């Protein structure tokens, strides 16, 4: 049990460092880097949850799928958390493929979203 808690704590530590980096990058105007670090902040939090179960996956999509199935669909986390991790996953992938492209805020059907999309 101690190893599981230690692993989860390590993931939380990584998440905290990613969040701090994301904030610094955003302040510096590095949106691409900030999106990347924001994604890894949330991803590492999901990894910490899975570590408590003794579960681990090598694929990001598998971690997200497990999180949604066991935490969102069961009502432990609200649906907005599924959207957050999914949007960040997509935005990170787009920013990795497109490089430092022009970004703009995208309006969603429900209102203004903080998602960044290539212009």
MMTF fields as JSON, N, C-alpha, C and O atoms, coordinates in Angstrom:
{
  "mmtfVersion": "1.0.0",
  "mmtfProducer": "UNKNOWN",
  "numBonds": 475,
  "numAtoms": 476,
  "numGroups": 119,
  "numChains": 1,
  "numModels": 1,
  "chainsPerModel": [1],
  "groupsPerChain": [119],
  "chainIdList": ["A"],
  "bondAtomList": [4, 2, 8, 6, 12, 10, 16, 14, 20, 18, 24, 22, 28, 26, 32, 30, 36, 34, 40, 38, 44, 42, 48, 46, 52, 50, 56, 54, 60, 58, 64, 62, 68, 66, 72, 70, 76, 74, 80, 78, 84, 82, 88, 86, 92, 90, 96, 94, 100, 98, 104, 102, 108, 106, 112, 110, 116, 114, 120, 118, 124, 122, 128, 126, 132, 130, 136, 134, 140, 138, 144, 142, 148, 146, 152, 150, 156, 154, 160, 158, 164, 162, 168, 166, 172, 170, 176, 174, 180, 178, 184, 182, 188, 186, 192, 190, 196, 194, 200, 198, 204, 202, 208, 206, 212, 210, 216, 214, 220, 218, 224, 222, 228, 226, 232, 230, 236, 234, 240, 238, 244, 242, 248, 246, 252, 250, 256, 254, 260, 258, 264, 262, 268, 266, 272, 270, 276, 274, 280, 278, 284, 282, 288, 286, 292, 290, 296, 294, 300, 298, 304, 302, 308, 306, 312, 310, 316, 314, 320, 318, 324, 322, 328, 326, 332, 330, 336, 334, 340, 338, 344, 342, 348, 346, 352, 350, 356, 354, 360, 358, 364, 362, 368, 366, 372, 370, 376, 374, 380, 378, 384, 382, 388, 386, 392, 390, 396, 394, 400, 398, 404, 402, 408, 406, 412, 410, 416, 414, 420, 418, 424, 422, 428, 426, 432, 430, 436, 434, 440, 438, 444, 442, 448, 446, 452, 450, 456, 454, 460, 458, 464, 462, 468, 466, 472, 470],
  "bondOrderList": [1, 1, 1, 1, 1, 1, 1, 1, 1, 1, 1, 1, 1, 1, 1, 1, 1, 1, 1, 1, 1, 1, 1, 1, 1, 1, 1, 1, 1, 1, 1, 1, 1, 1, 1, 1, 1, 1, 1, 1, 1, 1, 1, 1, 1, 1, 1, 1, 1, 1, 1, 1, 1, 1, 1, 1, 1, 1, 1, 1, 1, 1, 1, 1, 1, 1, 1, 1, 1, 1, 1, 1, 1, 1, 1, 1, 1, 1, 1, 1, 1, 1, 1, 1, 1, 1, 1, 1, 1, 1, 1, 1, 1, 1, 1, 1, 1, 1, 1, 1, 1, 1, 1, 1, 1, 1, 1, 1, 1, 1, 1, 1, 1, 1, 1, 1, 1, 1],
  "groupList": [{"groupName": "UNK", "atomNameList": ["N", "CA", "C", "O"], "elementList": ["N", "C", "C", "O"], "formalChargeList": [0, 0, 0, 0], "bondAtomList": [1, 0, 2, 1, 3, 2], "bondOrderList": [1, 1, 2], "singleLetterCode": "X", "chemCompType": "L-PEPTIDE LINKING"}],
  "groupTypeList": [0, 0, 0, 0, 0, 0, 0, 0, 0, 0, 0, 0, 0, 0, 0, 0, 0, 0, 0, 0, 0, 0, 0, 0, 0, 0, 0, 0, 0, 0, 0, 0, 0, 0, 0, 0, 0, 0, 0, 0, 0, 0, 0, 0, 0, 0, 0, 0, 0, 0, 0, 0, 0, 0, 0, 0, 0, 0, 0, 0, 0, 0, 0, 0, 0, 0, 0, 0, 0, 0, 0, 0, 0, 0, 0, 0, 0, 0, 0, 0, 0, 0, 0, 0, 0, 0, 0, 0, 0, 0, 0, 0, 0, 0, 0, 0, 0, 0, 0, 0, 0, 0, 0, 0, 0, 0, 0, 0, 0, 0, 0, 0, 0, 0, 0, 0, 0, 0, 0],
  "groupIdList": [1, 2, 3, 4, 5, 6, 7, 8, 9, 10, 11, 12, 13, 14, 15, 16, 17, 18, 19, 20, 21, 22, 23, 24, 25, 26, 27, 28, 29, 30, 31, 32, 33, 34, 35, 36, 37, 38, 39, 40, 41, 42, 43, 44, 45, 46, 47, 48, 49, 50, 51, 52, 53, 54, 55, 56, 57, 58, 59, 60, 61, 62, 63, 64, 65, 66, 67, 68, 69, 70, 71, 72, 73, 74, 75, 76, 77, 78, 79, 80, 81, 82, 83, 84, 85, 86, 87, 88, 89, 90, 91, 92, 93, 94, 95, 96, 97, 98, 99, 100, 101, 102, 103, 104, 105, 106, 107, 108, 109, 110, 111, 112, 113, 114, 115, 116, 117, 118, 119],
  "secStructList": [7, 2, 2, 2, 2, 2, 2, 2, 2, 2, 2, 2, 2, 2, 2, 2, 2, 2, 2, 2, 2, 2, 2, 2, 2, 2, 2, 6, 6, 7, 2, 2, 2, 2, 2, 2, 2, 2, 2, 2, 2, 2, 2, 2, 2, 2, 2, 2, 2, 2, 2, 2, 2, 6, 7, 7, 7, 1, 1, 2, 2, 2, 2, 2, 2, 2, 2, 0, 0, 0, 0, 0, 6, 6, 6, 1, 1, 7, 2, 2, 2, 2, 2, 2, 2, 2, 2, 2, 2, 2, 2, 2, 2, 2, 2, 2, 2, 2, 7, 1, 7, 7, 3, 3, 3, 3, 3, 3, 6, 6, 3, 3, 3, 3, 3, 3, 3, 3, 7],
  "xCoordList": [0.82, 0.0, 0.862, 0.516, 1.968, 2.848, 3.392, 3.541, 3.692, 4.203, 3.155, 3.48, 1.896, 0.804, 0.65, 0.509, 0.674, 0.565, 1.766, 1.61, 2.956, 4.157, 4.053, 4.403, 3.573, 3.425, 2.395, 2.621, 1.269, 0.24, 0.793, 0.527, 1.55, 2.17, 3.152, 3.245, 3.873, 4.804, 4.04, 4.456, 2.92, 2.103, 1.551, 1.515, 1.128, 0.631, 1.754, 1.536, 2.946, 4.096, 4.38, 4.663, 4.305, 4.492, 3.41, 3.689, 2.178, 1.064, 1.274, 1.033, 1.717, 1.966, 3.058, 2.945, 4.115, 5.196, 4.706, 5.073, 3.88, 3.327, 2.439, 2.483, 1.637, 0.76, 1.584, 1.273, 2.622, 3.486, 4.143, 4.219, 4.611, 5.229, 4.218, 4.528, 3.007, 1.966, 1.671, 1.502, 1.614, 1.346, 2.472, 2.219, 3.711, 4.861, 4.903, 5.165, 4.647, 4.666, 3.566, 3.774, 2.39, 1.289, 1.629, 1.38, 2.196, 2.61, 3.671, 3.747, 4.487, 5.555, 5.076, 5.85, 3.796, 3.251, 3.453, 3.183, 3.917, 4.144, 2.888, 2.824, 1.903, 0.63, 0.787, 0.186, 1.591, 1.814, 2.379, 1.89, 3.396, 3.993, 3.036, 3.014, 2.237, 1.27, 0.184, -0.223, -0.281, -1.275, -0.687, -1.348, 0.539, 1.201, 1.315, 0.959, 1.808, 1.978, 0.626, 0.503, -0.392, -1.729, -2.29, -2.876, -2.105, -2.556, -1.87, -2.529, -0.549, 0.172, -0.166, -0.068, -0.553, -1.036, -2.269, -2.323, -3.247, -4.492, -4.237, -4.782, -3.417, -3.104, -2.433, -2.773, -1.496, -0.828, -1.78, -1.623, -2.758, -3.786, -4.59, -4.882, -4.945, -5.66, -4.79, -5.281, -3.507, -2.582, -2.523, -2.43, -2.577, -2.555, -3.786, -3.683, -4.951, -6.164, -6.018, -6.338, -5.536, -5.362, -4.33, -4.472, -3.294, -2.26, -2.864, -2.465, -3.831, -4.508, -5.26, -5.478, -5.655, -6.33, -5.328, -5.698, -4.055, -3.059, -3.119, -2.688, -3.657, -3.828, -2.89, -2.682, -2.326, -1.478, -1.564, -1.709, -1.477, -1.531, -0.369, 0.108, 0.078, 1.153, 0.611, 1.351, -0.646, -1.263, -2.117, -2.876, -1.977, -2.747, -4.248, -5.015, -4.666, -6.096, -6.656, -7.817, -5.856, -6.314, -6.51, -7.46, -5.618, -5.763, -7.039, -7.816, -7.254, -8.44, -9.71, -10.691, -9.688, -10.844, -11.174, -12.34, -10.151, -10.347, -10.897, -11.809, -10.34, -10.825, -12.306, -13.097, -12.678, -14.073, -14.989, -16.037, -14.59, -15.431, -15.606, -16.712, -14.515, -14.547, -14.782, -15.086, -14.646, -14.796, -15.871, -16.574, -16.001, -17.018, -18.363, -19.379, -18.369, -19.634, -20.248, -21.45, -19.453, -19.973, -20.426, -21.006, -20.163, -20.601, -19.626, -19.927, -18.471, -17.472, -16.981, -16.805, -16.762, -16.417, -17.518, -18.123, -17.775, -18.78, -18.303, -17.109, -19.241, -18.942, -17.968, -17.239, -17.948, -17.039, -15.576, -14.738, -15.262, -13.881, -13.499, -12.342, -14.46, -14.222, -13.921, -13.019, -14.696, -14.489, -13.142, -12.443, -12.781, -11.509, -10.335, -9.483, -10.285, -9.142, -9.163, -8.111, -10.362, -10.463, -10.037, -9.299, -10.504, -10.128, -8.629, -7.991, -8.074, -6.634, -5.823, -4.797, -6.275, -5.608, -5.593, -4.553, -6.758, -6.85, -5.99, -5.263, -6.081, -5.322, -3.816, -3.057, -3.389, -1.967, -1.519, -0.453, -2.323, -1.965, -1.922, -1.02, -2.893, -2.917, -1.686, -1.024, -1.386, -0.242, 1.068, 1.996, 1.16, 2.375, 2.526, 3.641, 1.411, 1.471, 1.663, 2.359, 1.056, 1.053, 2.173, 2.411, 2.858, 3.925, 3.373, 2.235, 4.175, 3.761, 2.927, 3.383, 1.709, 0.781, 0.024, 0.133, -0.733, -1.6, -2.752, -3.33, -3.077, -4.161, -5.226, -4.934, -6.424, -7.513, -8.456, -8.456, -9.239, -10.24, -11.42, -11.84, -11.927, -13.031, -14.331, -14.382, -15.364, -16.682, -17.329, -17.337, -17.859, -18.581, -20.073, -20.494, -20.857, -22.308, -22.813, -23.795, -22.133, -22.58, -22.05, -22.401, -21.229, -20.657, -19.191, -18.746, -18.451, -17.037, -16.249, -16.41, -15.415, -14.565, -13.134, -12.74, -12.367, -10.967, -10.092, -8.865, -10.716, -9.926, -9.18, -9.668, -8.021, -7.199, -7.247, -7.043, -7.518, -7.566, -6.751, -6.596, -6.225, -5.444, -6.353, -7.482, -5.858, -6.628, -6.527, -7.107],
  "yCoordList": [-1.199, 0.0, 1.261, 2.245, 1.241, 2.414, 2.757, 3.932, 1.73, 1.982, 2.662, 3.533, 2.265, 2.871, 4.337, 5.194, 4.627, 6.013, 6.816, 7.962, 6.241, 6.932, 7.262, 8.366, 6.31, 6.546, 7.637, 8.526, 7.573, 8.609, 9.98, 10.976, 10.031, 11.29, 11.817, 13.025, 10.916, 11.339, 11.963, 12.986, 11.343, 11.916, 13.285, 14.192, 13.442, 14.744, 15.778, 16.924, 15.379, 16.28, 16.714, 17.885, 15.772, 16.104, 17.071, 18.024, 16.815, 17.688, 19.108, 20.075, 19.23, 20.561, 21.292, 22.493, 20.581, 21.211, 21.606, 22.662, 20.759, 21.077, 22.314, 23.161, 22.417, 23.582, 24.862, 25.885, 24.801, 25.974, 26.365, 27.549, 25.387, 25.656, 26.245, 27.187, 25.689, 26.188, 27.661, 28.448, 28.019, 29.425, 30.333, 31.396, 29.917, 30.719, 30.864, 31.949, 29.777, 29.823, 30.725, 31.469, 30.655, 31.507, 32.979, 33.814, 33.291, 34.667, 35.15, 36.34, 34.22, 34.554, 34.563, 34.855, 34.242, 34.245, 32.951, 32.895, 31.918, 30.628, 29.771, 28.908, 30.02, 29.319, 27.83, 26.995, 27.508, 26.102, 25.326, 24.247, 25.876, 25.229, 25.151, 24.159, 26.202, 26.235, 25.176, 24.527, 25.005, 23.968, 22.591, 21.747, 22.376, 21.094, 20.796, 19.707, 21.756, 21.548, 21.44, 20.693, 22.177, 22.072, 20.674, 20.095, 20.135, 18.774, 17.798, 16.963, 17.908, 16.965, 17.147, 16.193, 18.327, 18.535, 17.671, 16.917, 17.785, 17.029, 15.532, 14.708, 15.186, 13.784, 13.133, 12.008, 13.827, 13.277, 13.133, 12.217, 14.022, 13.859, 12.584, 11.835, 12.341, 11.104, 9.89, 8.882, 9.981, 8.886, 8.612, 7.458, 9.663, 9.493, 8.715, 7.838, 9.043, 8.296, 6.817, 5.943, 6.552, 5.177, 4.442, 3.25, 5.158, 4.542, 4.041, 2.996, 4.789, 4.356, 3.043, 2.291, 2.776, 1.517, 0.408, -0.759, 0.788, -0.183, -0.431, -1.48, 0.539, 0.428, 1.388, 2.508, 0.96, 1.831, 1.437, 0.258, 2.406, 2.173, 2.904, 3.922, 2.377, 3.039, 4.052, 4.927, 3.946, 4.848, 5.906, 5.609, 7.129, 8.233, 8.011, 8.257, 7.546, 7.316, 6.277, 6.37, 5.296, 4.271, 4.866, 4.512, 5.769, 6.445, 7.275, 7.228, 8.031, 8.881, 8.028, 8.358, 6.954, 6.059, 5.466, 5.412, 5.023, 4.47, 5.531, 5.264, 6.727, 7.83, 8.084, 8.21, 8.159, 8.432, 7.305, 7.561, 6.072, 4.921, 4.787, 4.539, 4.95, 4.657, 5.868, 5.707, 7.062, 8.247, 9.21, 9.821, 9.347, 10.265, 9.548, 10.037, 8.408, 7.691, 7.191, 6.932, 7.053, 6.635, 7.821, 7.634, 9.036, 10.225, 10.758, 11.734, 10.132, 10.62, 12.001, 12.892, 12.171, 13.459, 13.827, 12.954, 15.118, 15.579, 15.462, 15.311, 15.533, 15.401, 16.469, 16.248, 17.613, 18.681, 18.253, 18.74, 17.344, 16.871, 15.978, 15.958, 15.245, 14.456, 15.378, 15.121, 16.452, 17.428, 18.125, 18.337, 18.478, 19.167, 18.308, 18.778, 17.056, 16.224, 15.908, 15.833, 15.724, 15.458, 16.652, 16.504, 17.84, 19.055, 19.321, 19.674, 19.154, 19.374, 18.355, 18.701, 17.113, 16.076, 16.486, 16.426, 16.904, 17.323, 18.551, 18.598, 19.548, 20.784, 20.541, 21.138, 19.664, 19.328, 18.669, 18.991, 17.754, 17.082, 18.054, 17.988, 18.953, 19.956, 20.856, 21.124, 21.32, 22.227, 21.522, 22.152, 20.233, 19.485, 19.331, 19.38, 19.144, 18.953, 20.263, 20.309, 21.318, 22.595, 23.53, 24.543, 23.212, 24.086, 25.377, 25.424, 26.42, 27.72, 28.479, 29.448, 28.017, 28.654, 29.764, 29.929, 30.513, 31.522, 30.806, 29.872, 31.25, 30.637, 31.678, 32.872, 31.241, 32.147, 31.413, 30.184, 32.168, 31.573, 31.13, 31.839, 29.991, 29.433, 29.544, 29.232, 29.987, 30.059, 28.684, 28.065, 28.232, 26.966, 27.251, 28.395, 26.237, 26.41, 26.895, 27.634, 26.475, 26.841, 28.201, 28.67, 28.829, 30.115, 30.168, 29.469, 30.977, 31.129, 30.01, 29.718, 29.407, 28.329, 28.85, 29.746, 28.284, 28.648, 27.78, 27.867, 26.955, 26.107, 26.959, 27.994, 26.513, 27.197, 26.381, 25.168, 27.043, 26.326, 27.08, 28.298, 26.346, 26.98, 27.873, 27.505, 29.027, 29.991, 29.654, 30.347],
  "zCoordList": [0.0, 0.0, 0.0, -0.654, 0.718, 0.764, -0.615, -0.95, -1.422, -2.77, -3.636, -4.444, -3.469, -4.231, -3.847, -4.719, -2.564, -2.09, -2.564, -2.987, -2.502, -2.974, -4.463, -4.882, -5.257, -6.694, -6.953, -7.774, -6.258, -6.418, -6.015, -6.687, -4.935, -4.497, -5.542, -5.761, -6.176, -7.235, -8.397, -8.942, -8.775, -9.851, -9.466, -10.297, -8.233, -7.777, -7.802, -8.195, -7.388, -7.457, -8.888, -9.144, -9.813, -11.233, -11.705, -12.433, -11.284, -11.673, -11.16, -11.883, -9.929, -9.362, -10.126, -10.371, -10.506, -11.285, -12.674, -13.189, -13.275, -14.591, -14.528, -15.421, -13.479, -13.323, -13.161, -13.772, -12.347, -12.154, -13.475, -13.805, -14.223, -15.526, -16.5, -17.23, -16.51, -17.415, -17.155, -18.087, -15.883, -15.534, -16.01, -16.577, -15.779, -16.205, -17.725, -18.244, -18.425, -19.886, -20.425, -21.384, -19.801, -20.228, -20.011, -20.881, -18.857, -18.575, -19.56, -19.866, -20.054, -20.988, -22.438, -23.35, -22.65, -24.005, -24.766, -25.966, -24.099, -24.745, -24.58, -23.704, -25.424, -25.316, -25.601, -24.926, -26.594, -26.941, -25.748, -25.414, -25.118, -23.955, -22.794, -22.067, -22.611, -21.522, -21.707, -20.743, -22.935, -23.229, -22.922, -22.316, -23.338, -23.098, -21.605, -21.154, -20.85, -19.406, -18.695, -17.724, -19.164, -18.577, -18.773, -17.858, -19.978, -20.236, -19.277, -18.656, -19.161, -18.306, -16.83, -16.057, -16.433, -15.06, -14.811, -13.84, -15.688, -15.541, -15.732, -14.997, -16.709, -16.973, -15.761, -15.394, -15.147, -13.967, -12.779, -11.972, -12.665, -11.625, -11.877, -10.945, -13.137, -13.471, -13.176, -12.669, -13.486, -13.195, -11.69, -11.271, -10.887, -9.426, -8.958, -8.101, -9.527, -9.183, -9.532, -8.727, -10.731, -11.17, -10.32, -10.052, -9.901, -9.055, -7.751, -7.237, -7.212, -5.987, -6.188, -5.238, -7.43, -7.745, -8.068, -8.192, -8.201, -8.64, -10.134, -10.614, -10.873, -12.32, -13.015, -12.549, -14.122, -14.927, -16.385, -16.709, -17.254, -18.698, -19.366, -18.864, -20.495, -21.225, -22.239, -22.687, -22.598, -23.58, -22.885, -21.962, -23.343, -22.769, -22.927, -21.996, -24.106, -24.336, -23.373, -22.973, -22.998, -22.053, -20.666, -19.967, -20.262, -18.967, -18.966, -18.012, -20.031, -20.135, -20.15, -19.483, -20.896, -20.964, -19.594, -19.203, -18.869, -17.538, -16.59, -15.808, -16.665, -15.831, -16.101, -15.166, -17.367, -17.716, -17.231, -16.64, -17.482, -17.121, -15.614, -15.133, -14.869, -13.44, -12.537, -11.355, -13.077, -12.245, -12.737, -11.932, -14.059, -14.586, -14.715, -14.221, -15.37, -15.583, -14.28, -14.224, -13.253, -11.948, -11.096, -10.027, -11.569, -10.858, -9.817, -9.131, -9.693, -8.736, -9.168, -8.338, -10.477, -11.067, -12.05, -12.672, -12.188, -13.134, -14.571, -14.831, -15.497, -16.925, -17.409, -18.376, -16.753, -17.199, -17.105, -17.865, -16.174, -16.054, -17.221, -17.642, -17.739, -18.942, -20.122, -20.92, -20.209, -21.287, -21.142, -22.132, -19.935, -19.703, -20.166, -20.919, -19.722, -20.094, -21.59, -22.226, -22.151, -23.588, -24.423, -25.397, -24.042, -24.772, -24.674, -25.666, -23.485, -23.325, -24.122, -24.707, -24.147, -24.943, -26.413, -27.068, -26.931, -28.329, -28.609, -29.601, -27.722, -27.923, -27.869, -28.633, -26.964, -26.891, -28.186, -28.712, -28.699, -29.951, -31.12, -31.955, -31.182, -32.25, -32.152, -33.154, -30.938, -30.783, -31.104, -31.612, -30.819, -31.159, -32.66, -33.18, -33.366, -34.819, -35.561, -36.575, -35.065, -35.784, -35.365, -36.024, -34.292, -33.828, -33.266, -32.799, -33.31, -32.763, -33.792, -34.4, -33.966, -34.898, -34.191, -32.976, -34.95, -34.344, -33.67, -34.225, -32.477, -31.72, -31.453, -31.389, -31.302, -30.946, -30.003, -29.933, -29.3, -28.416, -29.274, -30.188, -28.975, -29.741, -28.953, -27.763, -29.626, -28.998, -29.108, -30.172, -28.011, -28.022, -28.048, -27.876, -28.258, -28.266, -26.913, -26.834, -25.848, -24.501, -24.057, -22.974, -24.854, -24.465, -24.826, -25.735, -24.135, -24.441, -23.786, -22.601, -24.568, -24.077, -23.984, -24.731, -23.068, -22.952, -23.849, -23.799, -24.658, -25.551, -26.556, -27.01, -26.883, -27.883, -29.153, -29.127, -30.271, -31.536, -32.558, -32.47, -33.537, -34.59, -35.412, -35.736, -35.738, -36.528, -37.992, -38.827]
}
